[in-house]
Amino acid sequence: MFVAVTRISNLPPQARDHMLAAFRKAAPDLKSFAGFLGFELWHNDDTLEAISRWESREAMEAYAKSGMFAAHHGPETGAPATHGAAVIESYEGEVVV
């Protein structure tokens, strides 16, 4: 299993709420992408984490090179121009229990 975590910190409340809505709107599209396993949103007062789970790194990388990814992350999403500091991390592992 491969997990990609996008952590965006120092978000003003309005920007956080806008980004949450945009992620919620786009997330169902991921179900049609080969190798996709799940998507989670976690947030507190100033940080948002978007976590996607994939069968493999290759599946996530295929999504990252797709037109769907471009549509989800392009300027037409209406995301605020200044939304805080984004960090993207990835992990390979397994569900134990």
DSSP file (Angstrom, degrees, kcal/mol; ACC not computed):
  #  RESIDUE AA STRUCTURE BP1 BP2  ACC     N-H-->O    O-->H-N    N-H-->O    O-->H-N    TCO  KAPPA ALPHA  PHI   PSI    X-CA   Y-CA   Z-CA
    1    1 A M              0   0    0      0, 0.0    92,-2.1     0, 0.0     2,-0.4   0.000 360.0 360.0 360.0 147.7    0.0    0.0    0.0
    2    2 A F  E     -AB  54  92A   0     52,-2.8    52,-3.3    90,-0.2     2,-0.4  -0.990 360.0-164.5-127.6 134.5    1.1    3.5   -0.7
    3    3 A V  E     -AB  53  91A   0     88,-3.0    88,-2.5    -2,-0.4     2,-0.5  -0.975   2.9-163.5-122.9 129.8   -0.1    6.6    1.1
    4    4 A A  E     -AB  52  90A   0     48,-2.6    48,-2.5    -2,-0.4     2,-0.5  -0.956   8.5-165.9-111.5 128.9    0.3   10.2    0.0
    5    5 A V  E     -AB  51  89A   0     84,-3.4    84,-3.0    -2,-0.5     2,-0.6  -0.962   7.4-168.2-118.9 122.3   -0.2   13.0    2.5
    6    6 A T  E     -AB  50  88A   0     44,-2.6    44,-2.5    -2,-0.5     2,-0.5  -0.951  10.8-170.5-107.1 116.3   -0.6   16.6    1.6
    7    7 A R  E     -AB  49  87A   0     80,-3.4    80,-2.7    -2,-0.6     2,-0.5  -0.935   5.1-174.3-112.2 120.5   -0.4   18.8    4.7
    8    8 A I  E     -AB  48  86A   0     40,-3.1    40,-2.6    -2,-0.5     3,-0.2  -0.962  12.4-177.3-117.5 117.8   -1.3   22.5    4.3
    9    9 A S  E     + B   0  85A   0     76,-2.7    76,-1.6    -2,-0.5    38,-0.2  -0.632  53.7  40.1-114.5 170.9   -0.6   24.6    7.4
   10   10 A N  S    S+     0   0    0     36,-0.4    -1,-0.2     1,-0.2    37,-0.2   0.869  75.1 165.0  60.0  40.6   -1.2   28.3    8.4
   11   11 A L        -     0   0    0     35,-2.4    -1,-0.2    -3,-0.2    73,-0.1  -0.747  37.5-130.3 -89.7 128.0   -4.5   28.3    6.7
   12   12 A P     >  -     0   0    0      0, 0.0     4,-2.5     0, 0.0     3,-0.4  -0.475  32.7-109.1 -65.6 150.2   -7.0   31.1    7.4
   13   13 A P  H  > S+     0   0    0      0, 0.0     4,-2.6     0, 0.0     5,-0.2   0.858 117.4  51.7 -52.9 -41.4  -10.4   29.7    8.3
   14   14 A Q  H  > S+     0   0    0      1,-0.2     4,-2.1     2,-0.2     5,-0.1   0.912 112.2  45.8 -65.1 -41.3  -12.0   30.8    5.0
   15   15 A A  H  > S+     0   0    0     -3,-0.4     4,-2.6     2,-0.2    -1,-0.2   0.903 112.4  51.4 -67.4 -41.3   -9.3   29.3    2.9
   16   16 A R  H  X S+     0   0    0     -4,-2.5     4,-2.7     1,-0.2    -2,-0.2   0.937 111.1  47.5 -60.2 -47.2   -9.4   26.0    4.9
   17   17 A D  H  X S+     0   0    0     -4,-2.6     4,-2.1     1,-0.2    -1,-0.2   0.887 111.9  50.3 -63.1 -39.5  -13.2   25.8    4.4
   18   18 A H  H  X S+     0   0    0     -4,-2.1     4,-2.1    -5,-0.2    -1,-0.2   0.923 112.3  46.7 -63.4 -44.8  -12.9   26.5    0.7
   19   19 A M  H  X S+     0   0    0     -4,-2.6     4,-2.7     2,-0.2     5,-0.2   0.890 109.5  53.6 -67.8 -38.9  -10.2   23.8    0.3
   20   20 A L  H  X S+     0   0    0     -4,-2.7     4,-2.6     1,-0.2    -1,-0.2   0.934 110.2  48.1 -58.4 -45.5  -12.2   21.3    2.3
   21   21 A A  H  X S+     0   0    0     -4,-2.1     4,-2.1     1,-0.2    -2,-0.2   0.901 111.7  49.6 -62.6 -41.1  -15.2   21.9    0.0
   22   22 A A  H  X S+     0   0    0     -4,-2.1     4,-2.1     2,-0.2    -2,-0.2   0.913 112.0  47.6 -65.9 -42.7  -13.0   21.5   -3.1
   23   23 A F  H  X S+     0   0    0     -4,-2.7     4,-2.4     1,-0.2    -2,-0.2   0.926 111.8  50.6 -62.6 -44.6  -11.4   18.2   -1.9
   24   24 A R  H  < S+     0   0    0     -4,-2.6    -2,-0.2    -5,-0.2    -1,-0.2   0.877 111.3  49.0 -61.4 -38.0  -14.9   16.9   -1.0
   25   25 A K  H  < S+     0   0    0     -4,-2.1     4,-0.2    -5,-0.2    -1,-0.2   0.901 118.1  38.4 -68.3 -41.1  -16.2   17.8   -4.4
   26   26 A A  H >X S+     0   0    0     -4,-2.1     3,-1.4     1,-0.2     4,-0.6   0.763  96.3  81.4 -83.1 -26.3  -13.3   16.1   -6.3
   27   27 A A  G >< S+     0   0    0     -4,-2.4     3,-1.6     1,-0.3     4,-0.5   0.838  82.1  60.7 -55.5 -42.5  -12.8   13.1   -4.1
   28   28 A P  G >4 S+     0   0    0      0, 0.0     3,-1.2     0, 0.0     4,-0.3   0.817  94.9  65.4 -58.3 -28.1  -15.5   10.9   -5.6
   29   29 A D  G X4 S+     0   0    0     -3,-1.4     3,-1.6     1,-0.2     4,-0.2   0.829  89.0  68.3 -59.5 -31.4  -13.8   11.0   -9.0
   30   30 A L  G X< S+     0   0    0     -3,-1.6     3,-2.2    -4,-0.6    -1,-0.2   0.779  81.8  74.0 -62.1 -27.1  -10.9    9.1   -7.5
   31   31 A K  G <  S+     0   0    0     -3,-1.2    -1,-0.3    -4,-0.5    -2,-0.2   0.780  93.6  54.4 -58.4 -26.5  -13.0    6.0   -7.2
   32   32 A S  G <  S+     0   0    0     -3,-1.6     2,-0.4    -4,-0.3    -1,-0.3   0.508  87.3  99.2 -86.1  -3.5  -12.8    5.5  -10.9
   33   33 A F  S X  S-     0   0    0     -3,-2.2     3,-1.9    -4,-0.2    30,-0.0  -0.724  82.6-110.4 -92.0 130.1   -8.9    5.6  -11.0
   34   34 A A  T 3  S+     0   0    0     -2,-0.4    29,-0.1     1,-0.3     3,-0.1  -0.285 100.6  16.6 -57.4 131.8   -7.1    2.2  -11.1
   35   35 A G  T 3  S+     0   0    0      1,-0.3    20,-2.7    -4,-0.1     2,-0.3   0.366  87.1 138.6  88.9  -4.7   -5.3    1.4   -7.9
   36   36 A F  E <   +C   54   0A   0     -3,-1.9    -1,-0.3    -6,-0.2    18,-0.2  -0.565  20.9 170.7 -76.1 135.4   -7.1    4.0   -5.7
   37   37 A L  E     -     0   0A   0     16,-3.1     2,-0.3     1,-0.4    17,-0.2   0.715  54.0 -34.5-114.3 -34.4   -8.1    2.7   -2.3
   38   38 A G  E     -C   53   0A   0     15,-1.5    15,-3.1    -8,-0.0    -1,-0.4  -0.972  40.5-137.0 178.7 165.3   -9.4    5.6   -0.2
   39   39 A F  E     -C   52   0A   0     -2,-0.3     2,-0.3    13,-0.2    13,-0.2  -0.999  17.8-174.6-142.3 135.7   -9.2    9.3    0.6
   40   40 A E  E     -C   51   0A   0     11,-2.7    11,-2.9    -2,-0.3     2,-0.4  -0.966  12.0-154.4-131.9 147.0   -9.4   11.1    4.0
   41   41 A L  E     +C   50   0A   0     -2,-0.3     2,-0.4     9,-0.2     9,-0.2  -0.989  15.5 177.2-119.6 129.8   -9.5   14.7    5.1
   42   42 A W  E     +C   49   0A   0      7,-2.7     7,-3.6    -2,-0.4     2,-0.3  -0.989  10.5 161.2-129.3 139.4   -8.2   15.7    8.6
   43   43 A H  E     -C   48   0A   0     -2,-0.4     5,-0.2     5,-0.2     2,-0.2  -0.995  19.1-177.3-155.6 158.3   -8.1   19.3    9.9
   44   44 A N        -     0   0    0      3,-2.1     3,-0.0    -2,-0.3    -2,-0.0  -0.576  63.1 -55.5-134.2-157.4   -7.8   21.5   12.9
   45   45 A D  S    S+     0   0    0      1,-0.2   -29,-0.1    -2,-0.2     3,-0.1   0.809 131.1   4.8 -60.7 -32.0   -7.9   25.3   13.3
   46   46 A D  S    S+     0   0    0      1,-0.1   -35,-2.4   -36,-0.1   -36,-0.4   0.367 116.3  71.6-136.5   7.5   -5.1   26.0   10.9
   47   47 A T        -     0   0    0    -38,-0.2    -3,-2.1   -37,-0.2     2,-0.4  -0.980  49.4-168.4-132.3 141.3   -3.9   22.8    9.2
   48   48 A L  E     -AC   8  43A   0    -40,-2.6   -40,-3.1    -2,-0.4     2,-0.5  -0.991   4.1-166.8-124.8 133.1   -5.5   20.5    6.6
   49   49 A E  E     -AC   7  42A   0     -7,-3.6    -7,-2.7    -2,-0.4     2,-0.5  -0.988   2.8-166.9-121.2 127.0   -4.3   17.1    5.7
   50   50 A A  E     -AC   6  41A   0    -44,-2.5   -44,-2.6    -2,-0.5     2,-0.5  -0.963  12.0-169.9-110.2 120.1   -5.5   15.3    2.6
   51   51 A I  E     -AC   5  40A   0    -11,-2.9   -11,-2.7    -2,-0.5     2,-0.4  -0.946   5.2-172.8-118.8 119.7   -4.5   11.6    2.7
   52   52 A S  E     -AC   4  39A   0    -48,-2.5   -48,-2.6    -2,-0.5     2,-0.4  -0.921   9.9-152.1-112.5 140.3   -4.9    9.3   -0.3
   53   53 A R  E     +AC   3  38A   0    -15,-3.1   -16,-3.1    -2,-0.4   -15,-1.5  -0.920  17.3 179.7-113.6 135.4   -4.3    5.6   -0.2
   54   54 A W  E     -AC   2  36A   0    -52,-3.3   -52,-2.8    -2,-0.4   -18,-0.2  -0.896  40.2-120.6-132.8 156.9   -3.2    3.6   -3.2
   55   55 A E  S    S-     0   0    0    -20,-2.7     2,-0.3    -2,-0.3   -19,-0.1   0.838  95.8  -8.5 -64.1 -32.4   -2.4    0.0   -4.1
   56   56 A S     >  -     0   0    0    -21,-0.3     4,-1.7   -54,-0.1    -1,-0.2  -0.975  68.6-104.1-157.9 164.9    1.1    1.1   -5.1
   57   57 A R  H  > S+     0   0    0     -2,-0.3     4,-2.7     1,-0.2     5,-0.2   0.885 120.0  58.3 -60.0 -39.1    3.4    4.1   -5.7
   58   58 A E  H  > S+     0   0    0      1,-0.2     4,-2.2     2,-0.2    -1,-0.2   0.879 103.1  51.8 -61.8 -38.7    2.9    3.4   -9.5
   59   59 A A  H  > S+     0   0    0      2,-0.2     4,-1.9     1,-0.2    -1,-0.2   0.928 112.2  45.6 -64.1 -44.3   -0.8    3.8   -9.2
   60   60 A M  H  X S+     0   0    0     -4,-1.7     4,-2.5     1,-0.2    -2,-0.2   0.902 112.2  51.3 -65.7 -40.2   -0.5    7.1   -7.4
   61   61 A E  H  X S+     0   0    0     -4,-2.7     4,-1.1     2,-0.2    -1,-0.2   0.858 106.8  54.0 -66.4 -34.5    2.1    8.3   -9.9
   62   62 A A  H  < S+     0   0    0     -4,-2.2     3,-0.4    -5,-0.2     4,-0.2   0.915 110.3  47.2 -64.2 -41.6   -0.2    7.4  -12.8
   63   63 A Y  H >< S+     0   0    0     -4,-1.9     3,-1.9     1,-0.2     6,-0.6   0.928 107.6  56.4 -61.8 -44.3   -2.9    9.5  -11.2
   64   64 A A  H 3< S+     0   0    0     -4,-2.5    -1,-0.2     1,-0.3    -2,-0.2   0.742 110.3  45.5 -61.9 -22.8   -0.4   12.4  -10.7
   65   65 A K  T 3< S+     0   0    0     -4,-1.1    -1,-0.3    -3,-0.4    -2,-0.2   0.377  98.6 101.8 -97.5   3.0    0.3   12.3  -14.5
   66   66 A S  S <> S-     0   0    0     -3,-1.9     4,-1.7    -4,-0.2     5,-0.1  -0.381  81.7-118.8 -91.2 163.7   -3.4   12.1  -15.5
   67   67 A G  H  > S+     0   0    0      1,-0.2     4,-2.4     2,-0.2     5,-0.2   0.811 114.8  61.5 -64.3 -31.0   -5.8   14.7  -16.8
   68   68 A M  H  > S+     0   0    0      2,-0.2     4,-2.3     1,-0.2    -1,-0.2   0.921 103.2  48.9 -62.6 -43.7   -7.9   14.0  -13.7
   69   69 A F  H  > S+     0   0    0     -6,-0.6     4,-1.9     1,-0.2    -2,-0.2   0.930 110.5  51.0 -60.3 -45.6   -5.1   15.2  -11.5
   70   70 A A  H  X S+     0   0    0     -4,-1.7     4,-1.3     1,-0.2    -1,-0.2   0.901 111.2  48.2 -59.6 -41.4   -4.7   18.3  -13.6
   71   71 A A  H  < S+     0   0    0     -4,-2.4    -1,-0.2     1,-0.2    -2,-0.2   0.880 112.5  48.8 -66.7 -37.7   -8.4   19.0  -13.3
   72   72 A H  H  < S+     0   0    0     -4,-2.3    -1,-0.2     1,-0.2    -2,-0.2   0.786 123.3  31.0 -71.6 -27.4   -8.3   18.5   -9.5
   73   73 A H  H  < S+     0   0    0     -4,-1.9    -2,-0.2    -5,-0.2    -1,-0.2   0.398  94.8 108.6-115.1   1.3   -5.3   20.7   -9.0
   74   74 A G  S >< S-     0   0    0     -4,-1.3     3,-1.8    -5,-0.2     5,-0.4  -0.185  83.9 -98.4 -78.8 172.1   -5.6   23.4  -11.7
   75   75 A P  G >  S+     0   0    0      0, 0.0     3,-1.6     0, 0.0    -1,-0.1   0.731 115.3  73.0 -62.1 -23.4   -6.6   27.0  -11.3
   76   76 A E  G 3  S+     0   0    0      1,-0.3    -5,-0.1     2,-0.1    -4,-0.0   0.583  77.9  78.1 -71.1  -6.4  -10.2   26.3  -12.3
   77   77 A T  G <  S-     0   0    0     -3,-1.8    -1,-0.3     1,-0.1    -6,-0.0   0.708 101.2-129.1 -71.9 -18.4  -10.7   24.7   -8.9
   78   78 A G    <   +     0   0    0     -3,-1.6    -2,-0.1     1,-0.2     3,-0.1   0.668  46.1 166.0  79.9  16.4  -11.0   28.1   -7.4
   79   79 A A        -     0   0    0     -5,-0.4    -1,-0.2     1,-0.1   -64,-0.1  -0.389  46.9 -96.6 -64.8 142.0   -8.4   27.5   -4.7
   80   80 A P        -     0   0    0      0, 0.0     3,-0.2     0, 0.0    -1,-0.1  -0.291  26.2-129.4 -59.1 143.2   -7.2   30.6   -3.0
   81   81 A A  S    S+     0   0    0      1,-0.2     2,-0.6    -3,-0.1    -2,-0.1   0.875 101.5  38.5 -64.4 -38.4   -3.9   31.9   -4.4
   82   82 A T        +     0   0    0      1,-0.1    -1,-0.2     3,-0.0     3,-0.1  -0.926  68.1 149.0-116.3 107.9   -2.3   32.2   -1.0
   83   83 A H        -     0   0    0     -2,-0.6     2,-0.2     1,-0.5    -1,-0.1   0.212  57.3 -92.5-126.4  15.4   -3.4   29.3    1.2
   84   84 A G        -     0   0    0    -73,-0.1     2,-0.5   -76,-0.1    -1,-0.5  -0.599  64.9 -35.3 106.1-169.8   -0.5   28.6    3.5
   85   85 A A  E     -B    9   0A   0    -76,-1.6   -76,-2.7    -2,-0.2     2,-0.4  -0.832  55.2-155.1 -99.0 123.8    2.5   26.3    3.4
   86   86 A A  E     -B    8   0A   0     -2,-0.5     2,-0.4   -78,-0.2   -78,-0.2  -0.822  11.3-177.2-102.3 137.0    2.0   22.9    1.6
   87   87 A V  E     -B    7   0A   0    -80,-2.7   -80,-3.4    -2,-0.4     2,-0.5  -0.999   9.4-158.5-128.9 132.0    4.1   19.8    2.4
   88   88 A I  E     +B    6   0A   0     -2,-0.4     2,-0.3   -82,-0.2   -82,-0.2  -0.956  16.2 172.8-114.8 126.5    3.7   16.5    0.5
   89   89 A E  E     -B    5   0A   0    -84,-3.0   -84,-3.4    -2,-0.5     2,-0.3  -0.891  11.7-159.7-126.3 157.0    4.9   13.3    2.1
   90   90 A S  E     -B    4   0A   0     -2,-0.3     2,-0.3   -86,-0.2   -86,-0.2  -0.981   5.1-171.3-139.2 154.3    4.5    9.7    1.0
   91   91 A Y  E     -B    3   0A   0    -88,-2.5   -88,-3.0    -2,-0.3     2,-0.4  -0.992  13.6-149.8-142.9 144.7    4.8    6.4    2.8
   92   92 A E  E     +B    2   0A   0     -2,-0.3     2,-0.3   -90,-0.2   -90,-0.2  -0.952  46.5 106.5-112.2 140.0    4.8    2.7    1.8
   93   93 A G        -     0   0    0    -92,-2.1     2,-0.3    -2,-0.4    -2,-0.0  -0.886  52.3 -97.5-176.5-153.8    3.4    0.2    4.3
   94   94 A E        -     0   0    0     -2,-0.3     2,-0.6   -92,-0.0    -2,-0.0  -0.980  27.2-108.3-152.5 157.2    0.6   -2.1    5.3
   95   95 A V        -     0   0    0     -2,-0.3    -2,-0.0     1,-0.2     0, 0.0  -0.844  31.7-173.6 -88.7 123.7   -2.5   -2.3    7.4
   96   96 A V              0   0    0     -2,-0.6    -1,-0.2     1,-0.1     0, 0.0   0.855 360.0 360.0 -90.9 -38.8   -1.7   -4.7   10.2
   97   97 A V              0   0    0      0, 0.0    -1,-0.1     0, 0.0    -2,-0.1   0.346 360.0 360.0-125.9 360.0   -5.1   -5.1   12.0
